[in-house]
């Protein structure tokens, strides 16, 4: 697991230097911390809604997808903060 996280960290750090036009992560960094935090808030809300829906439907796919988005944007925030 540490190897996976290390590789992900390296990719996120490299994307900081990429062109905003070619990298979503670079575009987030370019827009600054407030935009990154806004995305985390959006993804947190979507995760909550997906979890509530999953409880009713039994379909976990959307909650897994939204949780991955939340984690991803949280990792971008951590990368942005160094």
MOWO-V706410 format. One record per residue. N is the residue number from 1. RES is the residue in one letter. PHI is phi in whole degrees, -180 to 180 (999 if undefined). Layout:
N;RES;PHI, N;RES;PHI
//
This chain:
1;X;999, 2;X;-60, 3;X;-64, 4;X;-64, 5;X;-65, 6;X;-64, 7;X;-64, 8;X;-63, 9;X;-60, 10;X;-62, 11;X;-65, 12;X;-62, 13;X;-65, 14;X;-64, 15;X;-68, 16;X;-57, 17;X;-91, 18;X;-76, 19;X;-72, 20;X;-62, 21;X;-78, 22;X;-107, 23;X;-140, 24;X;-61, 25;X;-62, 26;X;-62, 27;X;-66, 28;X;-65, 29;X;-59, 30;X;-64, 31;X;-82, 32;X;96, 33;X;-61, 34;X;-59, 35;X;-66, 36;X;-63, 37;X;-66, 38;X;-61, 39;X;-65, 40;X;-63, 41;X;-61, 42;X;-62, 43;X;-68, 44;X;-63, 45;X;-62, 46;X;-64, 47;X;-66, 48;X;-61, 49;X;-62, 50;X;-63, 51;X;-66, 52;X;-63, 53;X;-64, 54;X;-63, 55;X;-64, 56;X;-80, 57;X;-97, 58;X;82, 59;X;-88, 60;X;-88, 61;X;-55, 62;X;-63, 63;X;-70, 64;X;-66, 65;X;-61, 66;X;-69, 67;X;-64, 68;X;-61, 69;X;-62, 70;X;-63, 71;X;-62, 72;X;-59, 73;X;-67, 74;X;-66, 75;X;-65, 76;X;-63, 77;X;-59, 78;X;-61, 79;X;-63, 80;X;-61, 81;X;-83, 82;X;84
//
